[in-house]
Amino acid sequence: MPVVVVATITPVPGEHEAVREALLGVVPLVHAEDGCELYALHETDDRLVMIEQWASQAALDAHSRGAALAGLAPSLAGRLAGPADVVVLTALPGGDPVKGRVVR
């Protein structure tokens, strides 16, 4: 069963652009990971939000231990207000079966 994740990243003031560019730099690497079905970055004025979908919990676990995230850590050092707020979600589909869920 697919796993949906929402990760909210809050840069310290003045570092939003650098954090955005660092995150965008790993997107192609993550897209190539086994089990990645969706890895899409979004933003507001003060935070970035990664919306993810993984084919399984095992795929998400491998991503969490993978080279892309390990390589990202030095680029984010000192640029974040705190650790990312990572939430693994359980779908509660309602209404239209296509529009009522993220899972494809």
SERO-4910 file (N, C-alpha, C, O; in steps of 0.05 Angstrom, whole numbers):
BEGIN
 pado doro    nc1    nc2    nc3   cac1   cac2   cac3    cc1    cc2    cc3    oc1    oc2    oc3
  Met    A     17    -24      0      0      0      0     18     25      0     37     26     15
  Pro    A     12     45    -17     28     69    -18     28     84      9      9     83     24
  Val    A     50     99     14     53    115     38     56    144     30     73    151     13
  Val    A     40    161     41     41    190     36     54    204     59     48    199     82
  Val    A     72    222     52     88    237     72     86    267     66     87    275     42
  Val    A     83    283     86     85    312     83    107    321    102    106    317    126
  Ala    A    128    334     90    151    343    106    152    374    104    154    384     82
  Thr    A    150    387    126    151    417    127    179    425    137    188    417    158
  Ile    A    192    442    121    219    451    127    218    481    130    208    495    113
  Thr    A    227    491    153    226    520    159    255    531    160    270    526    178
  Pro    A    262    547    139    288    560    140    290    582    160    269    594    167
  Val    A    314    588    169    318    612    186    315    636    167    319    634    143
  Pro    A    308    660    178    305    683    161    330    688    144    353    686    154
  Gly    A    326    694    119    348    700    100    359    675     86    376    678     68
  Glu    A    349    651     93    360    627     81    340    612     64    346    590     54
  His    A    317    623     59    296    609     44    305    601     17    302    578      9
  Glu    A    317    619      2    326    613    -25    347    591    -26    346    573    -43
  Ala    A    366    593     -8    388    572     -6    376    545      0    384    525    -11
  Val    A    357    544     19    344    519     26    328    508      3    329    484     -4
  Arg    A    313    526    -11    298    518    -34    316    505    -55    309    484    -66
  Glu    A    338    518    -61    356    508    -82    368    481    -74    372    463    -91
  Ala    A    375    479    -49    387    453    -39    366    431    -42    373    409    -51
  Leu    A    341    436    -34    321    415    -37    315    409    -66    312    385    -73
  Leu    A    313    429    -83    308    424   -111    331    408   -124    327    392   -142
  Gly    A    355    411   -113    378    396   -124    377    367   -119    388    351   -135
  Val    A    363    358    -98    361    329    -93    336    316   -106    334    292   -107
  Val    A    317    333   -115    292    321   -126    298    301   -148    286    279   -147
  Pro    A    315    307   -168    320    286   -189    332    260   -178    326    239   -188
  Leu    A    349    263   -157    360    239   -145    339    222   -131    339    197   -133
  Val    A    321    235   -117    300    221   -103    280    209   -123    271    186   -119
  His    A    274    223   -145    256    212   -165    267    186   -176    252    169   -185
  Ala    A    293    182   -176    306    158   -187    306    135   -166    313    112   -173
  Glu    A    299    141   -141    300    120   -121    277    100   -126    255    107   -134
  Asp    A    283     74   -120    262     54   -122    239     60   -103    243     67    -80
  Gly    A    215     59   -114    191     63    -98    182     91    -96    161     96    -84
  Cys    A    196    111   -107    187    139   -107    165    142   -128    170    138   -151
  Glu    A    141    149   -118    119    154   -136    112    184   -139    101    193   -159
  Leu    A    120    200   -119    115    228   -119    135    241    -99    138    232    -76
  Tyr    A    148    262   -108    166    277    -91    165    306   -102    180    312   -120
  Ala    A    148    322    -90    142    348   -102    145    370    -81    133    369    -60
  Leu    A    161    390    -87    167    412    -69    147    435    -74    142    443    -97
  His    A    137    447    -52    120    470    -53    130    490    -32    146    483    -15
  Glu    A    121    515    -34    131    535    -15    110    556     -8     91    561    -23
  Thr    A    114    569     15    101    594     23    124    613     28    147    607     23
  Asp    A    117    636     39    138    656     44    158    647     65    181    655     64
  Asp    A    149    630     84    167    624    106    173    594    110    187    587    129
  Arg    A    164    577     91    169    548     94    167    534     67    156    545     48
  Leu    A    179    511     67    177    494     43    164    468     52    168    458     74
  Val    A    148    456     34    134    432     40    138    412     18    133    417     -5
  Met    A    148    389     26    153    367      7    129    347     11    124    337     33
  Ile    A    116    342    -11     94    322    -11    105    298    -26    114    299    -48
  Glu    A    103    275    -12    116    251    -21     96    228    -22     77    227     -7
  Gln    A    101    210    -41     86    184    -41    106    162    -48    121    164    -67
  Trp    A    106    142    -31    124    119    -34    108     94    -38     86     91    -27
  Ala    A    118     76    -54    104     51    -60     99     34    -36     80     18    -35
  Ser    A    116     37    -15    113     21      9    128     34     32    144     52     27
  Gln    A    124     24     56    139     33     79    168     26     75    186     42     83
  Ala    A    174      3     63    202     -5     59    216     15     40    239     22     44
  Ala    A    202     25     20    214     45      2    219     71     16    240     83     12
  Leu    A    200     79     33    204    103     49    228    100     68    244    118     71
  Asp    A    230     77     81    252     72     99    279     73     84    298     85     94
  Ala    A    280     62     60    305     63     44    312     91     37    335     99     38
  His    A    292    107     29    296    135     23    307    150     47    326    166     45
  Ser    A    296    145     70    305    159     95    334    153    101    347    170    114
  Arg    A    344    130     93    372    123     98    390    127     73    414    122     74
  Gly    A    378    138     52    392    139     26    412    162     23    414    180     39
  Ala    A    427    160      1    448    179     -5    438    207    -11    451    226     -4
  Ala    A    414    210    -23    404    236    -29    400    253     -4    409    276     -3
  Leu    A    387    242     16    383    257     41    409    261     56    413    282     68
  Ala    A    426    241     56    452    244     70    468    266     57    481    282     71
  Gly    A    468    268     31    482    289     17    470    316     20    484    337     17
  Leu    A    444    317     26    430    343     30    437    356     57    438    380     59
  Ala    A    442    340     77    446    350    105    467    372    107    462    392    120
  Pro    A    491    369     95    510    391     97    501    417     85    508    439     94
  Ser    A    485    416     64    475    440     51    455    455     68    450    479     64
  Leu    A    442    440     86    421    453    103    432    460    131    418    474    146
  Ala    A    456    452    137    467    457    164    467    487    170    478    503    154
  Gly    A    455    495    192    454    523    201    433    540    186    431    564    192
  Arg    A    419    527    168    399    543    152    370    537    160    352    550    149
  Leu    A    366    519    179    339    511    186    332    521    215    350    521    232
  Ala    A    307    528    219    298    536    245    296    513    265    294    517    289
  Gly    A    296    489    254    294    464    270    292    441    251    294    444    227
  Pro    A    289    417    262    286    394    245    260    395    229    241    409    236
  Ala    A    260    382    206    236    381    189    214    368    205    218    349    221
  Asp    A    189    377    201    166    365    213    155    345    192    143    352    172
  Val    A    161    319    197    154    298    178    130    283    189    130    272    211
  Val    A    109    282    172     84    268    180     77    247    159     75    253    135
  Val    A     75    223    168     66    200    151     36    198    154     26    195    177
  Leu    A     22    199    132     -7    201    133    -21    175    125    -10    159    110
  Thr    A    -45    172    135    -63    150    128    -86    163    113   -100    180    124
  Ala    A    -92    154     89   -113    165     72   -140    158     84   -145    136     93
  Leu    A   -158    178     82   -186    175     89   -203    184     66   -215    205     67
  Pro    A   -203    168     44   -216    177     20   -246    182     24   -259    169     40
  Gly    A   -256    203     10   -284    209     12   -293    223    -14   -276    233    -29
  Gly    A   -318    222    -19   -328    235    -44   -319    220    -68   -319    196    -70
  Asp    A   -310    236    -88   -300    225   -113   -276    208   -107   -257    218    -94
  Pro    A   -275    183   -116   -252    165   -109   -226    174   -120   -205    166   -110
  Val    A   -225    191   -141   -200    202   -152   -193    228   -138   -169    231   -131
  Lys    A   -212    245   -134   -206    272   -123   -204    271    -92   -194    290    -80
  Gly    A   -213    249    -80   -213    248    -51   -189    235    -38   -189    228    -15
  Arg    A   -167    233    -54   -143    221    -43   -118    230    -59   -121    237    -83
  Val    A    -95    229    -47    -70    235    -60    -60    210    -74    -50    211    -96
  Val    A    -62    187    -60    -51    162    -70    -63    157    -98    -87    158   -102
  Arg    A    -45    151   -117    -54    146   -144    -62    117   -149    -69    110   -171
***
